[in-house]
């Protein structure tokens, strides 16, 4: 019963989307996200996410599951597999 009350909803991490990556290079683009002490970058929201990044005010607090893609184009690149807004 206590596991149903977890504040992290069973996600791997919580993080903060801090803004878009407007750089113009082959591996650039997407959004910057701060997870713990690291600033990383993801290209796409996962399917089923309740987040709209078109007209938002940053920062945005989220819960997420993620991993490093293989191959990795840049060392800060991650793939987000599940994400939802913190409430």
Protein Blocks (a to p, Z undefined) as FASTA:
>chain_A
ZZmmpfklopabdcddfbdcfbdcfkggcjdddehjbccddfbdcehiabdfkbccdddd
dddddddddddfbfkbccdfbdcddZZ
